[in-house]
């Protein structure tokens, strides 16, 4: 096992960190409560970071997922919010692995150039939640393609995306032997849809630009279908594994942010004649958070390696997301406690990042479901849901 980080990763870290320095805490605080960081996303696009996973022949960098995860980690470690743009990376898994050559030639170069934005990943529905097999949004066959009717929720950045990866039911569930069948994936061009497509923003505790989306007799051409009809559940799992690994990297970045800020403050803040970092009540929680982060990071790299090798990565991807989100939440609380009252002051950015990192214990998959997955699919325990 080689634990030396590749040279290109170090160069990527330096370059992303330099870009993020142009967008300090004042920039992110100025976006509250719900303005999208268009300038920041444009800067990432201009430098090609959001095209990291797109093959070189289609205008991207052709990086493996492991290396691409460094980009999101550094964004979060700098104090920025990678949630504003991470979907453009993890939606690539579905398109790159299962899209047709015609779809790739048509869309990937324009996404890489910043002419098109692929930020929307529409899977979850109000009546289905984490039980993806129960979605009811329907794509019915027509002579020319499909007509979509239904509703999605928690489709983040739909207002700021030109394209959407959409999971819809193409066969009624009552006609299926396996509940994972009958689902299909589409690449939907959302531009100029009029009344066919309605996007409704959802206000949340953090600035995440999430929405509810309604489809009313929305027409799709046959060539919008990704892969084979009815095989969409497996395709989406590929994308979700990439998503979980990238989210884990973001959480590692959040950990670094919290620990860097907390350690600096604990060294400089003097109370009762000595730095507060000398007190074990301050020091030990930070040490525990660092150890949790280091352990989670190892699983993140293993998961990314498996994914890039084309090997099964579901267990490791889920575990990496779980461990990293728990570590970032531990680091967030330790940083808040270290700063005391100043941790609640907006100017320190601890409270903003505290809200942002809390999301990842719940999304893109709830940590309770990760534990159930490991119990059933890794340990062989009885199914709990």
DRENKOLMAR-261832 format. One record per residue (C-alpha): residue number from 1; x, y, z. Coordinates in Angstrom, 2 decimals. Layout:
<drendos>
<nr=NUM X=X Y=Y Z=Z> $
...
</drendos>
This chain:
<drendos>
<nr=1 X=0.00 Y=0.00 Z=0.00> $
<nr=2 X=1.41 Y=3.35 Z=-1.04> $
<nr=3 X=0.24 Y=6.26 Z=1.14> $
<nr=4 X=2.19 Y=8.88 Z=-0.80> $
<nr=5 X=-0.15 Y=11.40 Z=-2.41> $
<nr=6 X=0.42 Y=11.71 Z=-6.18> $
<nr=7 X=2.27 Y=14.83 Z=-7.29> $
<nr=8 X=-0.65 Y=15.98 Z=-9.45> $
<nr=9 X=-2.91 Y=15.95 Z=-6.39> $
<nr=10 X=-0.63 Y=18.35 Z=-4.56> $
<nr=11 X=-0.61 Y=20.69 Z=-7.55> $
<nr=12 X=-4.41 Y=20.51 Z=-7.72> $
<nr=13 X=-4.69 Y=21.34 Z=-4.03> $
<nr=14 X=-2.48 Y=24.40 Z=-4.45> $
<nr=15 X=-4.39 Y=25.65 Z=-7.49> $
<nr=16 X=-7.85 Y=25.17 Z=-5.99> $
<nr=17 X=-6.75 Y=26.80 Z=-2.74> $
<nr=18 X=-5.45 Y=29.81 Z=-4.70> $
<nr=19 X=-8.80 Y=30.15 Z=-6.49> $
<nr=20 X=-10.74 Y=29.90 Z=-3.23> $
<nr=21 X=-8.65 Y=32.69 Z=-1.69> $
<nr=22 X=-10.45 Y=35.03 Z=-4.09> $
<nr=23 X=-13.70 Y=34.10 Z=-2.34> $
<nr=24 X=-13.10 Y=34.59 Z=1.40> $
<nr=25 X=-15.58 Y=34.32 Z=4.25> $
<nr=26 X=-17.01 Y=37.75 Z=3.51> $
<nr=27 X=-18.12 Y=36.53 Z=0.10> $
<nr=28 X=-19.93 Y=33.49 Z=1.49> $
<nr=29 X=-21.55 Y=35.44 Z=4.32> $
<nr=30 X=-22.80 Y=37.93 Z=1.76> $
<nr=31 X=-24.72 Y=35.17 Z=-0.02> $
<nr=32 X=-26.85 Y=34.33 Z=3.02> $
<nr=33 X=-29.58 Y=33.23 Z=3.17> $
<nr=34 X=-30.15 Y=31.93 Z=-0.36> $
<nr=35 X=-28.15 Y=33.64 Z=-3.13> $
<nr=36 X=-26.36 Y=31.18 Z=-5.42> $
<nr=37 X=-22.54 Y=31.66 Z=-5.65> $
<nr=38 X=-22.59 Y=32.24 Z=-9.41> $
<nr=39 X=-19.22 Y=34.02 Z=-9.45> $
<nr=40 X=-17.51 Y=31.20 Z=-7.58> $
<nr=41 X=-19.00 Y=28.48 Z=-9.79> $
<nr=42 X=-18.05 Y=30.46 Z=-12.91> $
<nr=43 X=-14.45 Y=30.71 Z=-11.69> $
<nr=44 X=-14.30 Y=26.94 Z=-11.09> $
<nr=45 X=-15.77 Y=26.34 Z=-14.54> $
<nr=46 X=-13.34 Y=28.73 Z=-16.25> $
<nr=47 X=-10.38 Y=26.90 Z=-14.75> $
<nr=48 X=-11.82 Y=23.53 Z=-15.77> $
<nr=49 X=-12.30 Y=22.09 Z=-12.29> $
<nr=50 X=-15.92 Y=21.10 Z=-12.84> $
<nr=51 X=-14.91 Y=19.20 Z=-15.99> $
<nr=52 X=-12.44 Y=17.07 Z=-14.03> $
<nr=53 X=-14.17 Y=13.75 Z=-14.76> $
<nr=54 X=-14.98 Y=14.45 Z=-18.41> $
<nr=55 X=-12.57 Y=12.58 Z=-20.72> $
<nr=56 X=-9.93 Y=14.62 Z=-22.52> $
<nr=57 X=-11.38 Y=13.76 Z=-25.92> $
<nr=58 X=-14.55 Y=15.58 Z=-24.85> $
<nr=59 X=-12.78 Y=18.66 Z=-23.48> $
<nr=60 X=-12.29 Y=17.66 Z=-19.84> $
<nr=61 X=-9.32 Y=16.59 Z=-17.74> $
<nr=62 X=-10.11 Y=12.88 Z=-17.61> $
<nr=63 X=-9.17 Y=12.60 Z=-13.95> $
<nr=64 X=-10.04 Y=9.55 Z=-11.85> $
<nr=65 X=-12.63 Y=10.05 Z=-9.13> $
<nr=66 X=-9.98 Y=9.84 Z=-6.41> $
<nr=67 X=-8.09 Y=12.81 Z=-7.83> $
<nr=68 X=-11.27 Y=14.74 Z=-8.57> $
<nr=69 X=-12.33 Y=14.32 Z=-4.95> $
<nr=70 X=-9.32 Y=16.43 Z=-3.95> $
<nr=71 X=-10.93 Y=19.41 Z=-5.68> $
<nr=72 X=-14.05 Y=19.27 Z=-3.51> $
<nr=73 X=-12.02 Y=18.57 Z=-0.38> $
<nr=74 X=-9.92 Y=21.69 Z=-0.90> $
<nr=75 X=-12.97 Y=23.83 Z=-1.63> $
<nr=76 X=-14.46 Y=22.88 Z=1.74> $
<nr=77 X=-11.16 Y=23.11 Z=3.59> $
<nr=78 X=-10.85 Y=26.70 Z=2.37> $
<nr=79 X=-14.16 Y=27.62 Z=4.00> $
<nr=80 X=-16.18 Y=27.61 Z=0.77> $
<nr=81 X=-19.21 Y=25.41 Z=0.05> $
<nr=82 X=-18.67 Y=22.70 Z=-2.55> $
<nr=83 X=-22.37 Y=21.85 Z=-2.34> $
<nr=84 X=-22.92 Y=24.69 Z=-4.79> $
<nr=85 X=-21.41 Y=22.68 Z=-7.61> $
<nr=86 X=-20.57 Y=19.09 Z=-6.63> $
<nr=87 X=-23.40 Y=17.55 Z=-8.65> $
<nr=88 X=-21.65 Y=18.43 Z=-11.91> $
<nr=89 X=-19.07 Y=15.85 Z=-10.87> $
<nr=90 X=-21.16 Y=13.02 Z=-9.48> $
<nr=91 X=-23.82 Y=13.12 Z=-12.20> $
<nr=92 X=-20.98 Y=12.39 Z=-14.61> $
<nr=93 X=-20.82 Y=8.79 Z=-13.37> $
<nr=94 X=-24.22 Y=7.95 Z=-14.84> $
<nr=95 X=-23.57 Y=9.68 Z=-18.15> $
<nr=96 X=-19.96 Y=8.52 Z=-18.58> $
<nr=97 X=-20.60 Y=4.87 Z=-17.72> $
<nr=98 X=-24.00 Y=4.39 Z=-19.33> $
<nr=99 X=-24.57 Y=7.19 Z=-21.84> $
<nr=100 X=-24.39 Y=6.62 Z=-25.58> $
<nr=101 X=-21.50 Y=7.93 Z=-27.66> $
<nr=102 X=-23.93 Y=10.32 Z=-29.33> $
<nr=103 X=-24.98 Y=11.73 Z=-25.95> $
<nr=104 X=-21.37 Y=12.15 Z=-24.87> $
<nr=105 X=-20.38 Y=13.87 Z=-28.11> $
<nr=106 X=-23.40 Y=16.14 Z=-27.96> $
<nr=107 X=-23.22 Y=17.25 Z=-24.35> $
<nr=108 X=-19.84 Y=16.65 Z=-22.72> $
<nr=109 X=-17.79 Y=19.20 Z=-24.72> $
<nr=110 X=-20.36 Y=21.91 Z=-24.01> $
<nr=111 X=-20.46 Y=21.01 Z=-20.32> $
<nr=112 X=-16.66 Y=21.10 Z=-20.16> $
<nr=113 X=-16.60 Y=24.50 Z=-21.88> $
<nr=114 X=-19.19 Y=25.92 Z=-19.49> $
<nr=115 X=-21.80 Y=26.37 Z=-22.21> $
<nr=116 X=-24.13 Y=23.93 Z=-20.44> $
<nr=117 X=-24.53 Y=23.22 Z=-16.73> $
<nr=118 X=-25.32 Y=19.71 Z=-15.46> $
<nr=119 X=-26.12 Y=20.28 Z=-11.79> $
<nr=120 X=-29.55 Y=18.70 Z=-11.25> $
<nr=121 X=-29.95 Y=15.09 Z=-10.11> $
<nr=122 X=-33.68 Y=14.30 Z=-9.80> $
<nr=123 X=-34.34 Y=11.09 Z=-7.90> $
<nr=124 X=-36.09 Y=11.69 Z=-4.55> $
<nr=125 X=-39.87 Y=12.14 Z=-4.31> $
<nr=126 X=-42.12 Y=13.29 Z=-1.44> $
<nr=127 X=-43.89 Y=9.94 Z=-1.19> $
<nr=128 X=-40.81 Y=7.75 Z=-1.61> $
<nr=129 X=-37.97 Y=9.38 Z=0.30> $
<nr=130 X=-35.00 Y=7.02 Z=0.55> $
<nr=131 X=-37.04 Y=4.12 Z=-0.88> $
<nr=132 X=-36.16 Y=4.90 Z=-4.48> $
<nr=133 X=-38.02 Y=1.86 Z=-5.82> $
<nr=134 X=-41.32 Y=3.48 Z=-4.80> $
<nr=135 X=-41.05 Y=6.57 Z=-6.99> $
<nr=136 X=-44.13 Y=7.34 Z=-9.06> $
<nr=137 X=-42.91 Y=9.96 Z=-11.55> $
<nr=138 X=-43.85 Y=8.32 Z=-14.84> $
<nr=139 X=-42.24 Y=8.45 Z=-18.26> $
<nr=140 X=-44.75 Y=6.94 Z=-20.70> $
<nr=141 X=-43.79 Y=5.80 Z=-24.16> $
<nr=142 X=-45.08 Y=7.76 Z=-27.15> $
<nr=143 X=-44.50 Y=7.44 Z=-30.86> $
<nr=144 X=-41.59 Y=9.91 Z=-30.68> $
<nr=145 X=-40.21 Y=9.33 Z=-27.19> $
<nr=146 X=-41.67 Y=9.81 Z=-23.71> $
<nr=147 X=-44.05 Y=12.03 Z=-21.77> $
<nr=148 X=-43.15 Y=12.67 Z=-18.13> $
<nr=149 X=-45.57 Y=13.46 Z=-15.30> $
<nr=150 X=-44.78 Y=13.62 Z=-11.61> $
<nr=151 X=-42.88 Y=15.42 Z=-8.90> $
<nr=152 X=-39.38 Y=15.45 Z=-7.42> $
<nr=153 X=-38.12 Y=16.99 Z=-4.19> $
<nr=154 X=-34.68 Y=17.98 Z=-2.89> $
<nr=155 X=-33.47 Y=18.46 Z=-6.45> $
<nr=156 X=-30.72 Y=20.91 Z=-5.65> $
<nr=157 X=-29.54 Y=23.57 Z=-8.10> $
<nr=158 X=-32.36 Y=22.88 Z=-10.60> $
<nr=159 X=-32.74 Y=26.65 Z=-10.98> $
<nr=160 X=-29.08 Y=26.93 Z=-11.92> $
<nr=161 X=-28.79 Y=24.00 Z=-14.30> $
<nr=162 X=-29.47 Y=23.52 Z=-18.00> $
<nr=163 X=-29.54 Y=19.72 Z=-17.86> $
<nr=164 X=-30.98 Y=17.22 Z=-15.42> $
<nr=165 X=-30.36 Y=13.52 Z=-14.83> $
<nr=166 X=-33.88 Y=12.24 Z=-14.18> $
<nr=167 X=-34.99 Y=8.89 Z=-12.79> $
<nr=168 X=-38.55 Y=7.97 Z=-13.77> $
<nr=169 X=-40.74 Y=4.90 Z=-13.85> $
<nr=170 X=-41.26 Y=3.44 Z=-17.32> $
<nr=171 X=-43.10 Y=0.29 Z=-16.16> $
<nr=172 X=-45.83 Y=0.38 Z=-13.47> $
<nr=173 X=-44.60 Y=-1.27 Z=-10.28> $
<nr=174 X=-47.56 Y=-3.66 Z=-10.16> $
<nr=175 X=-46.34 Y=-5.21 Z=-13.43> $
<nr=176 X=-42.89 Y=-6.05 Z=-12.06> $
<nr=177 X=-41.45 Y=-9.12 Z=-10.41> $
<nr=178 X=-38.50 Y=-7.17 Z=-8.95> $
<nr=179 X=-39.17 Y=-3.79 Z=-7.38> $
<nr=180 X=-35.83 Y=-2.46 Z=-8.64> $
<nr=181 X=-36.96 Y=-2.93 Z=-12.25> $
<nr=182 X=-38.98 Y=-0.65 Z=-14.48> $
<nr=183 X=-36.96 Y=2.48 Z=-13.72> $
<nr=184 X=-35.17 Y=4.44 Z=-16.43> $
<nr=185 X=-32.74 Y=7.35 Z=-16.53> $
<nr=186 X=-33.04 Y=10.33 Z=-18.85> $
<nr=187 X=-30.87 Y=13.31 Z=-19.69> $
<nr=188 X=-33.36 Y=16.15 Z=-19.69> $
<nr=189 X=-32.72 Y=19.54 Z=-21.28> $
<nr=190 X=-34.58 Y=21.89 Z=-18.94> $
<nr=191 X=-34.30 Y=25.03 Z=-21.03> $
<nr=192 X=-37.39 Y=26.73 Z=-22.44> $
<nr=193 X=-39.86 Y=24.21 Z=-21.00> $
<nr=194 X=-42.59 Y=26.63 Z=-20.03> $
<nr=195 X=-45.51 Y=25.07 Z=-18.12> $
<nr=196 X=-44.14 Y=21.54 Z=-18.66> $
<nr=197 X=-41.56 Y=22.11 Z=-15.93> $
<nr=198 X=-42.11 Y=24.06 Z=-12.70> $
<nr=199 X=-39.30 Y=24.62 Z=-10.20> $
<nr=200 X=-40.14 Y=25.75 Z=-6.67> $
<nr=201 X=-37.31 Y=26.75 Z=-4.27> $
<nr=202 X=-37.23 Y=25.27 Z=-0.74> $
<nr=203 X=-35.77 Y=27.49 Z=1.97> $
<nr=204 X=-33.45 Y=25.60 Z=4.30> $
<nr=205 X=-31.18 Y=26.23 Z=7.30> $
<nr=206 X=-28.17 Y=26.47 Z=5.01> $
<nr=207 X=-27.68 Y=28.11 Z=1.62> $
<nr=208 X=-28.05 Y=25.03 Z=-0.56> $
<nr=209 X=-30.28 Y=26.11 Z=-3.50> $
<nr=210 X=-32.56 Y=23.09 Z=-3.30> $
<nr=211 X=-35.94 Y=22.81 Z=-4.98> $
<nr=212 X=-39.10 Y=20.90 Z=-5.72> $
<nr=213 X=-39.71 Y=20.08 Z=-9.39> $
<nr=214 X=-43.05 Y=19.36 Z=-11.10> $
<nr=215 X=-43.41 Y=17.69 Z=-14.51> $
<nr=216 X=-46.65 Y=18.12 Z=-16.46> $
<nr=217 X=-46.83 Y=16.35 Z=-19.82> $
<nr=218 X=-43.16 Y=17.08 Z=-20.37> $
<nr=219 X=-42.02 Y=15.67 Z=-23.69> $
<nr=220 X=-38.70 Y=13.89 Z=-24.10> $
<nr=221 X=-37.20 Y=12.56 Z=-27.33> $
<nr=222 X=-36.26 Y=8.88 Z=-27.43> $
<nr=223 X=-32.57 Y=9.81 Z=-27.51> $
<nr=224 X=-32.89 Y=11.36 Z=-24.03> $
<nr=225 X=-32.89 Y=7.84 Z=-22.56> $
<nr=226 X=-29.56 Y=6.90 Z=-20.95> $
<nr=227 X=-28.66 Y=3.25 Z=-21.48> $
<nr=228 X=-31.46 Y=0.69 Z=-21.63> $
<nr=229 X=-35.05 Y=1.24 Z=-20.58> $
<nr=230 X=-35.83 Y=-0.35 Z=-17.23> $
<nr=231 X=-32.19 Y=-0.57 Z=-16.08> $
<nr=232 X=-32.06 Y=2.86 Z=-14.46> $
<nr=233 X=-31.89 Y=1.72 Z=-10.85> $
<nr=234 X=-28.47 Y=0.14 Z=-11.37> $
<nr=235 X=-27.25 Y=3.17 Z=-13.31> $
<nr=236 X=-28.30 Y=5.50 Z=-10.53> $
<nr=237 X=-26.49 Y=3.36 Z=-7.95> $
<nr=238 X=-23.27 Y=3.95 Z=-9.89> $
<nr=239 X=-23.87 Y=7.68 Z=-9.67> $
<nr=240 X=-24.78 Y=7.44 Z=-6.00> $
<nr=241 X=-21.54 Y=5.62 Z=-5.19> $
<nr=242 X=-19.59 Y=8.45 Z=-6.82> $
<nr=243 X=-21.76 Y=10.94 Z=-4.95> $
<nr=244 X=-21.07 Y=9.32 Z=-1.57> $
<nr=245 X=-17.31 Y=9.27 Z=-2.17> $
<nr=246 X=-17.24 Y=12.91 Z=-3.22> $
<nr=247 X=-19.40 Y=13.92 Z=-0.27> $
<nr=248 X=-16.96 Y=12.07 Z=2.01> $
<nr=249 X=-14.14 Y=14.16 Z=0.54> $
<nr=250 X=-16.12 Y=17.33 Z=1.22> $
<nr=251 X=-16.64 Y=16.28 Z=4.83> $
<nr=252 X=-12.90 Y=15.66 Z=5.17> $
<nr=253 X=-12.40 Y=19.20 Z=3.89> $
<nr=254 X=-14.90 Y=20.52 Z=6.43> $
<nr=255 X=-13.01 Y=18.66 Z=9.18> $
<nr=256 X=-9.80 Y=20.35 Z=8.14> $
<nr=257 X=-11.48 Y=23.75 Z=8.15> $
<nr=258 X=-12.91 Y=23.30 Z=11.64> $
<nr=259 X=-9.70 Y=21.88 Z=13.08> $
<nr=260 X=-7.47 Y=24.53 Z=11.48> $
<nr=261 X=-9.64 Y=27.33 Z=12.84> $
<nr=262 X=-10.11 Y=25.74 Z=16.25> $
<nr=263 X=-6.44 Y=24.90 Z=16.78> $
<nr=264 X=-5.38 Y=28.43 Z=15.81> $
<nr=265 X=-7.93 Y=29.93 Z=18.17> $
<nr=266 X=-7.04 Y=27.54 Z=21.01> $
<nr=267 X=-3.38 Y=28.52 Z=20.71> $
<nr=268 X=-3.98 Y=32.26 Z=20.70> $
<nr=269 X=-6.91 Y=32.61 Z=23.12> $
<nr=270 X=-5.55 Y=33.14 Z=26.65> $
<nr=271 X=-7.78 Y=32.65 Z=29.71> $
<nr=272 X=-6.60 Y=32.33 Z=33.31> $
<nr=273 X=-3.07 Y=33.08 Z=32.19> $
<nr=274 X=-2.60 Y=30.33 Z=29.59> $
<nr=275 X=-3.84 Y=29.32 Z=26.11> $
<nr=276 X=-7.14 Y=27.48 Z=26.29> $
<nr=277 X=-5.60 Y=24.74 Z=24.14> $
<nr=278 X=-3.61 Y=23.64 Z=27.18> $
<nr=279 X=-6.85 Y=22.53 Z=28.81> $
<nr=280 X=-7.70 Y=18.91 Z=28.15> $
<nr=281 X=-11.39 Y=19.83 Z=27.92> $
<nr=282 X=-10.49 Y=21.82 Z=24.81> $
<nr=283 X=-7.61 Y=19.71 Z=23.55> $
<nr=284 X=-9.11 Y=16.22 Z=23.73> $
<nr=285 X=-12.25 Y=16.87 Z=21.61> $
<nr=286 X=-10.04 Y=18.34 Z=18.87> $
<nr=287 X=-7.69 Y=15.36 Z=19.08> $
<nr=288 X=-10.60 Y=12.93 Z=18.82> $
<nr=289 X=-12.01 Y=14.79 Z=15.82> $
<nr=290 X=-8.62 Y=14.66 Z=14.11> $
<nr=291 X=-8.36 Y=10.90 Z=14.67> $
<nr=292 X=-11.91 Y=10.37 Z=13.37> $
<nr=293 X=-11.08 Y=12.43 Z=10.29> $
<nr=294 X=-7.88 Y=10.46 Z=9.62> $
<nr=295 X=-9.68 Y=7.12 Z=9.85> $
<nr=296 X=-12.53 Y=8.29 Z=7.61> $
<nr=297 X=-10.05 Y=9.59 Z=5.06> $
<nr=298 X=-8.48 Y=6.15 Z=4.65> $
<nr=299 X=-11.87 Y=4.62 Z=3.85> $
<nr=300 X=-12.54 Y=7.47 Z=1.42> $
<nr=301 X=-9.36 Y=6.67 Z=-0.51> $
<nr=302 X=-10.13 Y=2.96 Z=-0.55> $
<nr=303 X=-13.65 Y=3.60 Z=-1.85> $
<nr=304 X=-12.35 Y=5.93 Z=-4.55> $
<nr=305 X=-9.70 Y=3.40 Z=-5.62> $
<nr=306 X=-12.30 Y=0.64 Z=-5.92> $
<nr=307 X=-14.61 Y=2.91 Z=-7.94> $
<nr=308 X=-11.82 Y=3.95 Z=-10.31> $
<nr=309 X=-10.86 Y=0.29 Z=-10.84> $
<nr=310 X=-14.44 Y=-0.53 Z=-11.82> $
<nr=311 X=-14.77 Y=-2.83 Z=-8.80> $
<nr=312 X=-17.79 Y=-3.04 Z=-6.48> $
<nr=313 X=-17.58 Y=0.01 Z=-4.21> $
<nr=314 X=-21.03 Y=0.23 Z=-2.63> $
<nr=315 X=-20.04 Y=-0.78 Z=0.90> $
<nr=316 X=-16.91 Y=1.35 Z=0.99> $
<nr=317 X=-18.64 Y=4.36 Z=-0.59> $
<nr=318 X=-21.41 Y=4.25 Z=2.01> $
<nr=319 X=-18.99 Y=3.70 Z=4.88> $
<nr=320 X=-16.76 Y=6.56 Z=3.72> $
<nr=321 X=-19.73 Y=8.91 Z=3.61> $
<nr=322 X=-20.91 Y=7.79 Z=7.05> $
<nr=323 X=-17.53 Y=8.02 Z=8.76> $
<nr=324 X=-16.57 Y=11.33 Z=7.15> $
<nr=325 X=-19.91 Y=13.01 Z=7.91> $
<nr=326 X=-19.76 Y=11.83 Z=11.52> $
<nr=327 X=-16.18 Y=13.11 Z=11.78> $
<nr=328 X=-17.04 Y=16.50 Z=10.31> $
<nr=329 X=-19.96 Y=16.86 Z=12.70> $
<nr=330 X=-17.65 Y=15.96 Z=15.61> $
<nr=331 X=-15.12 Y=18.52 Z=14.40> $
<nr=332 X=-17.85 Y=21.14 Z=13.97> $
<nr=333 X=-19.02 Y=20.74 Z=17.55> $
<nr=334 X=-15.45 Y=20.74 Z=18.87> $
<nr=335 X=-14.69 Y=23.93 Z=16.93> $
<nr=336 X=-17.85 Y=25.62 Z=18.17> $
<nr=337 X=-17.06 Y=24.69 Z=21.76> $
<nr=338 X=-13.46 Y=25.88 Z=21.35> $
<nr=339 X=-14.57 Y=29.29 Z=20.12> $
<nr=340 X=-17.19 Y=29.63 Z=22.85> $
<nr=341 X=-19.46 Y=32.60 Z=22.21> $
<nr=342 X=-17.42 Y=33.67 Z=19.19> $
<nr=343 X=-18.33 Y=30.40 Z=17.49> $
<nr=344 X=-21.85 Y=31.78 Z=17.11> $
<nr=345 X=-20.62 Y=35.06 Z=15.61> $
<nr=346 X=-21.05 Y=35.15 Z=11.84> $
<nr=347 X=-17.68 Y=36.78 Z=11.21> $
<nr=348 X=-15.81 Y=33.64 Z=12.34> $
<nr=349 X=-17.63 Y=31.42 Z=9.77> $
<nr=350 X=-17.87 Y=28.54 Z=12.25> $
<nr=351 X=-21.66 Y=28.76 Z=12.55> $
<nr=352 X=-22.08 Y=28.87 Z=8.74> $
<nr=353 X=-19.92 Y=25.83 Z=8.15> $
<nr=354 X=-21.56 Y=24.16 Z=11.18> $
<nr=355 X=-24.91 Y=24.39 Z=9.38> $
<nr=356 X=-23.47 Y=23.28 Z=6.06> $
<nr=357 X=-21.72 Y=20.17 Z=7.33> $
<nr=358 X=-24.71 Y=19.02 Z=9.38> $
<nr=359 X=-26.53 Y=18.28 Z=6.13> $
<nr=360 X=-24.28 Y=15.34 Z=5.33> $
<nr=361 X=-25.42 Y=13.19 Z=8.25> $
<nr=362 X=-28.84 Y=13.28 Z=6.55> $
<nr=363 X=-28.09 Y=13.58 Z=2.82> $
<nr=364 X=-27.47 Y=12.28 Z=0.24> $
<nr=365 X=-28.28 Y=9.21 Z=2.32> $
<nr=366 X=-29.25 Y=9.17 Z=5.98> $
<nr=367 X=-26.59 Y=7.67 Z=8.21> $
<nr=368 X=-29.16 Y=5.33 Z=9.74> $
<nr=369 X=-29.70 Y=3.81 Z=6.30> $
<nr=370 X=-25.96 Y=3.39 Z=5.88> $
<nr=371 X=-25.87 Y=1.39 Z=9.10> $
<nr=372 X=-28.76 Y=-0.73 Z=7.87> $
<nr=373 X=-26.98 Y=-1.29 Z=4.55> $
<nr=374 X=-23.80 Y=-2.44 Z=6.27> $
<nr=375 X=-25.77 Y=-4.64 Z=8.67> $
<nr=376 X=-27.64 Y=-6.40 Z=5.89> $
<nr=377 X=-25.31 Y=-6.39 Z=2.88> $
<nr=378 X=-21.94 Y=-6.59 Z=4.58> $
<nr=379 X=-22.64 Y=-8.49 Z=7.80> $
<nr=380 X=-25.50 Y=-10.63 Z=6.49> $
<nr=381 X=-28.02 Y=-9.65 Z=9.15> $
<nr=382 X=-31.82 Y=-9.81 Z=8.51> $
<nr=383 X=-33.34 Y=-7.06 Z=6.39> $
<nr=384 X=-34.59 Y=-4.19 Z=8.54> $
<nr=385 X=-36.46 Y=-2.18 Z=5.88> $
</drendos>
